[in-house]
């Protein structure tokens, strides 16, 4: 699967470069991205996933977007998880004189497969998204752009220490490609490379922290955002019955 996406990436990059003779423009940005990602399991097969993201620009000075996602998960076997659901993004105004956020509604379907190579954990995820994005003119939404986006994530978690309580090294890359009648010059939407650490806080909570480089090609085809991102993601995995049916005793509050 990773080879297929590599071929698609090279092909679309060649096509896009052939169609956009303008000189490439790159906008470098420093960003901070924080999120909370949760999985609640109802039983061995069914569960729900919910996450919330905040991304800011100029390190943390300016709003960039707020993002919420929810979905139902199904695991036919322990290593394989299917999911589908809905997400909403609030994109901050793109010009200083504007004040209104642009909305994006999104439906997604995904397949996640985890495996091991020796003591290295490998995760692969394919996510398909149908996206309805506001097109903003003079600080108001005048139309909606529809695109379909497919994403492939390949992530490796590499133990560095024998003690499992200590951090592991994480290296990941995600390629995002989108399609639609308005996607003419930039079939390759983004590429996200992450390197950092992952550490378990306890059996249910963990986090990863590190640097993520995001290259995003604009609809013009010759304009790019190069986002140098400090990323901090928290993860929670638990059983729904433990969360919703916990017996509180005096002093727990």
Secondary structure, DSSP 8 states (H G I E B T S, - for coil): -HHHHHHHHHHHHHHHHHH--S--EEEEEEEEEEEEEEEEESSSSEEEEEEEEEEEETTTTEEEEEEEEEEEEEEEETTEEEEEEEEEEEE--SSTT----EEEEEEEEEEEEEEEETTEEEEEEEEEEEEEEEEEETTEEEEEEEEEEEEEEEEEEEE-SSSTTS-EEEEEEEEEEEESTT-SS-SEEEEEEEEEEEEESSSSEEEEEEEEEEEEE-TTSSEEEEEEEEEEEEEEEEEHHHHHS----TT--
